[in-house]
Amino acid sequence: MPETTLENICDWYHKYADDLRIVRKEQRELRALHPAMNAQLDDLEAEITYLLLREQQPATVLEVGSLHGWSTTWILRALRDNGAGVLITHDLIDNARRHVPRDLAAGRWTFVPGDARQTLRGHAHRIDYLFIDAAHTASFARWFVSELFPTVRSGVTVSVHDVFHGRRPWPFSEGRVVLSWLAEKSVAYFTPSRLAAAPVNRELKAVKERLGLQQPVHDGRDDPMLFFRMP
């Protein structure tokens, strides 16, 4: 499985530039169709998620937290473009169901309503990619690092959103819990955060500009997501 590194991501931007150009247009059109939709992923982290899914070709993606379905549609477009793979989403609220296009969902998306701490108890999913963007509390993070992470195979890519809105995670946040867990396991991570990884952020934006992908899909600028591979 390829590592999530700046060098690899830059290569993948070039490799999938044409497909990414189409997906960015589709996502922009989706926002125009649903103006009240909360686009919770900033452009770099959304695009990196898409690129990772294209490169890794997961059979099953597990998404914990979807809100209005912005991340869900990015993931589903990657699976569509792969020509294979399914997404299983667990969330308390079902707003995503109103925003995910039917043709994009058909045959590849399952939505499971309810508290993930309950709906994922004793789950039987074979997780090939884990995407977490739900309650950003320390208590929720303690649940997923202690209960969900042990069910994920070694080498699987995991992404956790809203970790690096600043140079360091907020106090008493899931980010602090996740970083402590990573340090305990001696696991490296990648982030495109504008504040926590400014040189990385600038390099990725420069690559996008050279490829003609610099026009924003939406106005988020923090890109606070953290990516790592399960030890």
Contacts in CASP RR format, 6 or more apart in sequence:
PFRMAT RR
TARGET T0000
AUTHOR 0000-0000-0000
METHOD contacts of the structure
MODEL  1
MPETTLENICDWYHKYADDLRIVRKEQRELRALHPAMNAQLDDLEAEITY
LLLREQQPATVLEVGSLHGWSTTWILRALRDNGAGVLITHDLIDNARRHV
PRDLAAGRWTFVPGDARQTLRGHAHRIDYLFIDAAHTASFARWFVSELFP
TVRSGVTVSVHDVFHGRRPWPFSEGRVVLSWLAEKSVAYFTPSRLAAAPV
NRELKAVKERLGLQQPVHDGRDDPMLFFRMP
1 56 0 8 1.000
1 155 0 8 1.000
1 157 0 8 1.000
1 229 0 8 1.000
2 8 0 8 1.000
2 55 0 8 1.000
2 56 0 8 1.000
3 229 0 8 1.000
4 48 0 8 1.000
4 52 0 8 1.000
4 157 0 8 1.000
4 190 0 8 1.000
4 227 0 8 1.000
4 228 0 8 1.000
4 229 0 8 1.000
5 190 0 8 1.000
6 190 0 8 1.000
6 200 0 8 1.000
6 203 0 8 1.000
6 204 0 8 1.000
8 55 0 8 1.000
9 48 0 8 1.000
9 51 0 8 1.000
9 190 0 8 1.000
9 204 0 8 1.000
10 203 0 8 1.000
10 204 0 8 1.000
10 207 0 8 1.000
12 51 0 8 1.000
12 52 0 8 1.000
12 54 0 8 1.000
12 55 0 8 1.000
13 20 0 8 1.000
13 47 0 8 1.000
13 51 0 8 1.000
13 204 0 8 1.000
13 207 0 8 1.000
13 208 0 8 1.000
13 211 0 8 1.000
13 213 0 8 1.000
14 207 0 8 1.000
14 211 0 8 1.000
15 55 0 8 1.000
16 50 0 8 1.000
16 51 0 8 1.000
16 54 0 8 1.000
17 211 0 8 1.000
17 213 0 8 1.000
19 54 0 8 1.000
19 81 0 8 1.000
20 47 0 8 1.000
20 50 0 8 1.000
20 51 0 8 1.000
20 213 0 8 1.000
21 212 0 8 1.000
21 213 0 8 1.000
23 50 0 8 1.000
23 74 0 8 1.000
23 77 0 8 1.000
23 78 0 8 1.000
23 81 0 8 1.000
24 47 0 8 1.000
24 213 0 8 1.000
24 215 0 8 1.000
24 217 0 8 1.000
26 77 0 8 1.000
27 46 0 8 1.000
27 70 0 8 1.000
27 73 0 8 1.000
27 74 0 8 1.000
27 77 0 8 1.000
27 217 0 8 1.000
28 217 0 8 1.000
30 37 0 8 1.000
30 73 0 8 1.000
30 99 0 8 1.000
30 101 0 8 1.000
31 37 0 8 1.000
31 39 0 8 1.000
31 217 0 8 1.000
31 218 0 8 1.000
34 68 0 8 1.000
34 98 0 8 1.000
34 99 0 8 1.000
37 68 0 8 1.000
37 69 0 8 1.000
37 70 0 8 1.000
37 99 0 8 1.000
38 67 0 8 1.000
38 68 0 8 1.000
38 70 0 8 1.000
39 68 0 8 1.000
39 70 0 8 1.000
39 217 0 8 1.000
39 218 0 8 1.000
39 220 0 8 1.000
40 67 0 8 1.000
40 68 0 8 1.000
40 70 0 8 1.000
40 71 0 8 1.000
40 133 0 8 1.000
40 161 0 8 1.000
41 49 0 8 1.000
41 70 0 8 1.000
41 71 0 8 1.000
41 74 0 8 1.000
41 133 0 8 1.000
41 161 0 8 1.000
41 225 0 8 1.000
42 218 0 8 1.000
42 220 0 8 1.000
42 221 0 8 1.000
42 222 0 8 1.000
42 223 0 8 1.000
42 224 0 8 1.000
43 216 0 8 1.000
43 217 0 8 1.000
43 218 0 8 1.000
43 220 0 8 1.000
43 223 0 8 1.000
44 192 0 8 1.000
44 201 0 8 1.000
44 204 0 8 1.000
44 205 0 8 1.000
44 223 0 8 1.000
45 159 0 8 1.000
45 161 0 8 1.000
45 192 0 8 1.000
45 223 0 8 1.000
45 224 0 8 1.000
45 225 0 8 1.000
46 70 0 8 1.000
46 71 0 8 1.000
46 74 0 8 1.000
46 217 0 8 1.000
47 208 0 8 1.000
47 213 0 8 1.000
48 192 0 8 1.000
48 225 0 8 1.000
48 227 0 8 1.000
49 71 0 8 1.000
49 74 0 8 1.000
49 75 0 8 1.000
49 78 0 8 1.000
49 131 0 8 1.000
49 159 0 8 1.000
49 225 0 8 1.000
50 74 0 8 1.000
50 75 0 8 1.000
50 77 0 8 1.000
50 78 0 8 1.000
52 129 0 8 1.000
52 157 0 8 1.000
52 159 0 8 1.000
52 227 0 8 1.000
53 61 0 8 1.000
53 75 0 8 1.000
53 78 0 8 1.000
53 79 0 8 1.000
53 82 0 8 1.000
53 129 0 8 1.000
54 78 0 8 1.000
54 81 0 8 1.000
54 82 0 8 1.000
56 128 0 8 1.000
56 129 0 8 1.000
56 157 0 8 1.000
57 82 0 8 1.000
57 84 0 8 1.000
58 85 0 8 1.000
58 128 0 8 1.000
58 129 0 8 1.000
59 84 0 8 1.000
59 85 0 8 1.000
59 86 0 8 1.000
59 126 0 8 1.000
59 128 0 8 1.000
60 85 0 8 1.000
60 86 0 8 1.000
60 87 0 8 1.000
60 88 0 8 1.000
60 125 0 8 1.000
60 126 0 8 1.000
60 127 0 8 1.000
60 128 0 8 1.000
60 129 0 8 1.000
61 75 0 8 1.000
61 79 0 8 1.000
61 85 0 8 1.000
61 86 0 8 1.000
61 87 0 8 1.000
61 88 0 8 1.000
61 127 0 8 1.000
61 128 0 8 1.000
61 129 0 8 1.000
61 130 0 8 1.000
61 131 0 8 1.000
62 87 0 8 1.000
62 88 0 8 1.000
62 90 0 8 1.000
62 125 0 8 1.000
62 127 0 8 1.000
62 129 0 8 1.000
62 130 0 8 1.000
62 131 0 8 1.000
63 71 0 8 1.000
63 72 0 8 1.000
63 75 0 8 1.000
63 87 0 8 1.000
63 88 0 8 1.000
63 89 0 8 1.000
63 90 0 8 1.000
63 131 0 8 1.000
63 133 0 8 1.000
64 89 0 8 1.000
64 90 0 8 1.000
64 91 0 8 1.000
64 116 0 8 1.000
64 120 0 8 1.000
64 130 0 8 1.000
64 131 0 8 1.000
64 132 0 8 1.000
64 133 0 8 1.000
64 134 0 8 1.000
64 144 0 8 1.000
64 148 0 8 1.000
65 71 0 8 1.000
65 89 0 8 1.000
65 90 0 8 1.000
65 91 0 8 1.000
65 116 0 8 1.000
65 132 0 8 1.000
65 133 0 8 1.000
65 134 0 8 1.000
66 72 0 8 1.000
66 89 0 8 1.000
66 91 0 8 1.000
66 95 0 8 1.000
66 96 0 8 1.000
66 111 0 8 1.000
66 133 0 8 1.000
67 91 0 8 1.000
67 93 0 8 1.000
67 95 0 8 1.000
67 96 0 8 1.000
67 133 0 8 1.000
68 95 0 8 1.000
68 96 0 8 1.000
68 99 0 8 1.000
69 95 0 8 1.000
69 96 0 8 1.000
69 99 0 8 1.000
69 100 0 8 1.000
70 99 0 8 1.000
71 131 0 8 1.000
71 133 0 8 1.000
71 161 0 8 1.000
72 87 0 8 1.000
72 89 0 8 1.000
72 96 0 8 1.000
72 100 0 8 1.000
72 109 0 8 1.000
73 99 0 8 1.000
73 100 0 8 1.000
73 101 0 8 1.000
73 104 0 8 1.000
75 87 0 8 1.000
75 131 0 8 1.000
76 87 0 8 1.000
76 100 0 8 1.000
76 104 0 8 1.000
76 105 0 8 1.000
76 108 0 8 1.000
76 109 0 8 1.000
77 104 0 8 1.000
79 85 0 8 1.000
79 86 0 8 1.000
79 87 0 8 1.000
79 108 0 8 1.000
80 104 0 8 1.000
80 108 0 8 1.000
85 108 0 8 1.000
86 107 0 8 1.000
86 108 0 8 1.000
86 109 0 8 1.000
86 110 0 8 1.000
87 108 0 8 1.000
87 109 0 8 1.000
87 110 0 8 1.000
88 109 0 8 1.000
88 110 0 8 1.000
88 112 0 8 1.000
88 125 0 8 1.000
89 96 0 8 1.000
89 109 0 8 1.000
89 110 0 8 1.000
89 111 0 8 1.000
89 112 0 8 1.000
90 112 0 8 1.000
90 114 0 8 1.000
90 116 0 8 1.000
90 119 0 8 1.000
90 120 0 8 1.000
91 111 0 8 1.000
91 112 0 8 1.000
91 113 0 8 1.000
91 114 0 8 1.000
91 116 0 8 1.000
91 134 0 8 1.000
92 113 0 8 1.000
92 114 0 8 1.000
92 115 0 8 1.000
92 116 0 8 1.000
93 113 0 8 1.000
94 111 0 8 1.000
94 113 0 8 1.000
96 111 0 8 1.000
97 111 0 8 1.000
100 109 0 8 1.000
112 119 0 8 1.000
113 119 0 8 1.000
116 134 0 8 1.000
116 148 0 8 1.000
117 140 0 8 1.000
117 143 0 8 1.000
117 147 0 8 1.000
120 147 0 8 1.000
120 148 0 8 1.000
121 147 0 8 1.000
122 151 0 8 1.000
123 151 0 8 1.000
125 151 0 8 1.000
127 151 0 8 1.000
127 152 0 8 1.000
127 153 0 8 1.000
127 156 0 8 1.000
128 156 0 8 1.000
129 156 0 8 1.000
129 157 0 8 1.000
129 158 0 8 1.000
130 148 0 8 1.000
130 152 0 8 1.000
130 156 0 8 1.000
130 157 0 8 1.000
130 158 0 8 1.000
130 159 0 8 1.000
130 230 0 8 1.000
131 158 0 8 1.000
131 159 0 8 1.000
132 144 0 8 1.000
132 158 0 8 1.000
132 159 0 8 1.000
132 160 0 8 1.000
132 161 0 8 1.000
133 160 0 8 1.000
133 161 0 8 1.000
133 162 0 8 1.000
134 140 0 8 1.000
135 174 0 8 1.000
136 161 0 8 1.000
136 162 0 8 1.000
136 173 0 8 1.000
136 174 0 8 1.000
136 175 0 8 1.000
137 172 0 8 1.000
137 173 0 8 1.000
137 174 0 8 1.000
138 172 0 8 1.000
138 173 0 8 1.000
138 174 0 8 1.000
138 176 0 8 1.000
138 177 0 8 1.000
140 174 0 8 1.000
141 173 0 8 1.000
141 174 0 8 1.000
141 175 0 8 1.000
141 176 0 8 1.000
141 177 0 8 1.000
141 178 0 8 1.000
142 177 0 8 1.000
145 177 0 8 1.000
145 178 0 8 1.000
145 181 0 8 1.000
149 158 0 8 1.000
149 181 0 8 1.000
149 230 0 8 1.000
152 158 0 8 1.000
152 230 0 8 1.000
153 230 0 8 1.000
154 230 0 8 1.000
154 231 0 8 1.000
155 229 0 8 1.000
155 230 0 8 1.000
155 231 0 8 1.000
156 229 0 8 1.000
156 230 0 8 1.000
157 227 0 8 1.000
157 228 0 8 1.000
157 229 0 8 1.000
157 230 0 8 1.000
158 227 0 8 1.000
158 228 0 8 1.000
158 229 0 8 1.000
158 230 0 8 1.000
159 225 0 8 1.000
159 226 0 8 1.000
159 227 0 8 1.000
160 174 0 8 1.000
160 175 0 8 1.000
160 178 0 8 1.000
160 225 0 8 1.000
160 226 0 8 1.000
161 224 0 8 1.000
161 225 0 8 1.000
162 174 0 8 1.000
162 175 0 8 1.000
162 224 0 8 1.000
162 225 0 8 1.000
163 169 0 8 1.000
163 173 0 8 1.000
163 174 0 8 1.000
163 175 0 8 1.000
163 178 0 8 1.000
163 179 0 8 1.000
163 191 0 8 1.000
163 193 0 8 1.000
163 224 0 8 1.000
163 225 0 8 1.000
163 226 0 8 1.000
164 191 0 8 1.000
164 193 0 8 1.000
164 195 0 8 1.000
164 196 0 8 1.000
164 197 0 8 1.000
164 222 0 8 1.000
164 224 0 8 1.000
164 225 0 8 1.000
164 226 0 8 1.000
165 193 0 8 1.000
165 195 0 8 1.000
165 222 0 8 1.000
165 224 0 8 1.000
166 193 0 8 1.000
166 195 0 8 1.000
166 196 0 8 1.000
166 222 0 8 1.000
166 224 0 8 1.000
167 195 0 8 1.000
167 196 0 8 1.000
168 196 0 8 1.000
169 175 0 8 1.000
169 176 0 8 1.000
169 178 0 8 1.000
169 179 0 8 1.000
170 176 0 8 1.000
175 226 0 8 1.000
178 226 0 8 1.000
179 226 0 8 1.000
182 188 0 8 1.000
182 189 0 8 1.000
182 228 0 8 1.000
185 231 0 8 1.000
186 231 0 8 1.000
187 228 0 8 1.000
187 229 0 8 1.000
187 231 0 8 1.000
188 228 0 8 1.000
189 226 0 8 1.000
189 227 0 8 1.000
189 228 0 8 1.000
190 200 0 8 1.000
190 226 0 8 1.000
190 227 0 8 1.000
190 228 0 8 1.000
191 197 0 8 1.000
191 200 0 8 1.000
191 223 0 8 1.000
191 224 0 8 1.000
191 225 0 8 1.000
191 226 0 8 1.000
191 227 0 8 1.000
192 200 0 8 1.000
192 201 0 8 1.000
192 204 0 8 1.000
192 223 0 8 1.000
192 225 0 8 1.000
193 200 0 8 1.000
193 201 0 8 1.000
193 222 0 8 1.000
193 223 0 8 1.000
193 224 0 8 1.000
193 225 0 8 1.000
194 201 0 8 1.000
194 221 0 8 1.000
194 222 0 8 1.000
194 223 0 8 1.000
195 222 0 8 1.000
196 224 0 8 1.000
201 223 0 8 1.000
205 214 0 8 1.000
208 214 0 8 1.000
END
